[in-house]
């Protein structure tokens, strides 16, 4: 599929924010499940996550995670983070760089939990933290939940393991791949505004 790329950085910014903000509700969007990269022992630590929310201005992103997971520990109250998505049809790569923080309690986390499907809550009912060594491949889930979602009551046991990962974007990057020459733009946050410029691909 051939797509024309925008001619100005303002158009690029509108495209970036539109692609990200539309992704949480569109399971078919490649940006619905981007790669989220944290830092573990000074090394990159990437994984695919489901994007739960993205603000219209491209400044805030929300993911859900197990509070016991290594990434939650790596991030803590504040940690460097990057989010990467690629649409092969549009041939557009989007990168977000910013600060992540883990939120386990309070109204924001509670609202996110209440809005989660029971099938999603099942993930937080594993008996052991993600990454725990085991002697054989297991899901970690209770046997009685291997083939069904928990009830509302059953799901509440997972609330203590549920956390929200909030990403406050500091940079947005856009890369368009074309056979006649790639195009790339970078936006840096200045308060509640974005300052953009073209950069060499």
C-alpha positions in Angstrom: 0.0 0.0 0.0 1.4 3.4 -1.0 0.8 6.2 1.3 1.6 9.9 0.9 3.5 11.3 3.9 2.6 14.7 5.4 4.5 17.8 4.3 4.9 19.6 7.6 5.9 18.7 11.1 2.4 19.9 12.3 0.8 17.3 10.0 3.3 14.7 11.3 2.4 15.4 14.9 -1.3 15.1 14.1 -0.7 11.7 12.4 1.4 10.5 15.4 -1.2 11.4 18.0 -4.0 10.1 15.9 -2.3 6.7 15.4 -1.5 6.3 19.1 -4.8 7.6 20.5 -6.8 5.4 18.2 -4.9 2.2 19.0 -6.3 1.3 22.4 -9.8 0.7 21.0 -8.6 -0.9 17.7 -7.3 -4.4 18.2 -6.3 -4.5 14.6 -4.0 -1.6 14.9 -0.3 -2.6 15.1 0.1 0.1 17.7 -2.4 -1.7 20.0 0.4 -4.0 21.0 3.7 -2.0 20.9 7.0 -3.0 22.3 7.7 -1.5 25.7 11.4 -1.3 26.7 12.7 -0.6 30.2 16.2 -0.9 31.5 17.4 -3.8 33.6 21.0 -3.9 35.0 22.0 -1.2 32.4 20.6 -3.4 29.6 17.5 -3.0 27.4 14.6 -5.1 28.5 11.8 -5.2 25.9 8.4 -6.9 25.8 5.1 -6.6 23.9 2.3 -5.0 25.9 -1.3 -4.0 25.3 -1.8 -0.3 25.1 -4.8 0.6 27.3 -5.0 4.3 26.8 -3.2 7.1 25.0 -4.0 10.8 25.4 -5.0 12.8 22.3 -2.0 15.0 22.7 0.5 12.1 22.8 1.8 13.0 26.2 0.5 10.1 28.3 0.2 6.4 27.8 -1.3 3.7 30.0 -0.5 0.0 30.3 -1.5 -2.7 32.8 1.0 -5.0 34.5 1.6 -7.4 37.3 2.9 -5.4 40.3 5.3 -8.3 41.0 6.8 -8.4 37.6 10.5 -7.4 36.9 9.5 -4.5 34.8 7.3 -3.0 37.6 10.3 -3.3 39.9 12.7 -1.8 37.3 10.4 1.2 36.8 9.2 1.8 40.3 8.1 5.3 41.0 10.2 6.6 38.1 12.3 5.0 35.4 13.3 5.6 31.7 11.1 3.9 29.2 10.5 3.6 25.5 7.5 2.5 23.5 7.9 1.3 19.9 5.3 0.5 17.3 5.4 -0.3 13.5 2.6 -0.4 10.9 3.8 -2.5 7.9 1.0 -1.3 5.7 1.6 2.4 6.4 5.3 1.7 6.7 5.5 4.0 9.7 7.5 3.5 12.8 6.6 5.4 16.0 8.8 5.7 19.0 8.0 7.2 22.4 10.7 8.0 24.9 9.8 9.1 28.4 9.4 8.4 32.1 7.4 5.5 33.4 5.9 5.0 36.9 4.0 2.2 38.5 0.7 3.0 40.3 -0.8 0.3 42.5 -3.3 2.1 44.7 -5.5 5.1 44.5 -8.5 6.2 42.4 -6.6 5.9 39.1 -5.5 2.3 39.6 -8.9 1.4 41.0 -10.7 2.8 38.0 -8.4 0.9 35.7 -9.0 -2.3 37.6 -12.8 -1.8 37.5 -12.6 -1.2 33.8 -10.7 -4.5 33.2 -12.4 -7.5 31.7 -12.6 -10.6 33.8 -10.6 -12.5 31.2 -7.8 -9.9 31.7 -8.0 -10.0 35.5 -7.2 -13.7 35.3 -3.6 -12.8 34.6 -3.2 -11.4 38.1 -4.3 -14.6 39.8 -1.0 -16.5 39.2 0.4 -17.8 42.5 4.0 -16.8 41.8 5.5 -13.5 40.4 6.3 -13.4 36.6 9.8 -14.7 36.0 9.8 -17.2 38.9 11.9 -20.3 38.0 10.0 -23.5 37.6 10.8 -27.1 36.7 8.4 -27.4 33.8 6.4 -25.1 31.6 3.3 -23.8 33.4 0.9 -20.9 33.1 1.0 -20.2 36.8 -2.8 -19.9 36.9 -5.0 -21.9 39.4 -6.1 -25.2 37.8 -9.8 -24.3 38.0 -9.2 -21.2 35.9 -7.2 -22.7 33.1 -10.2 -22.9 30.8 -12.4 -20.1 32.0 -12.4 -16.5 33.2 -12.8 -15.9 36.9 -16.0 -14.6 38.4 -16.1 -11.1 39.7 -15.6 -12.4 43.2 -12.8 -14.8 42.2 -11.0 -12.0 40.3 -10.7 -9.8 43.4 -7.9 -12.0 44.7 -5.8 -10.6 41.9 -6.3 -7.0 42.7 -3.3 -6.8 45.0 -1.1 -7.9 42.0 -2.5 -5.4 39.6 -0.7 -2.2 38.7 -0.9 0.6 36.1 2.1 1.6 34.1 1.9 5.2 33.2 4.2 6.7 30.6 4.8 10.4 30.4 6.2 11.0 27.0 9.2 13.4 26.6 9.9 12.6 22.9 7.9 11.4 20.0 9.6 10.1 16.8 8.1 9.4 13.4 9.9 7.4 10.7 8.3 6.8 7.3 9.9 4.2 5.1 9.7 4.6 1.3 11.5 3.3 -1.7 12.4 6.8 -2.8 13.9 7.9 0.5 12.9 7.7 4.1 11.6 10.6 6.2 12.0 11.2 9.9 10.8 13.7 12.4 11.4 14.2 16.1 9.3 16.1 18.7 10.5 17.1 22.1 8.2 18.1 24.9 8.3 21.7 26.1 5.8 21.9 29.0 2.4 21.1 27.5 3.5 21.6 23.9 5.6 19.7 21.3 8.5 21.3 19.4 9.1 19.4 16.2 11.8 19.2 13.6 12.9 17.1 10.6 15.9 14.9 11.3 18.0 12.6 9.0 16.6 9.1 8.8 
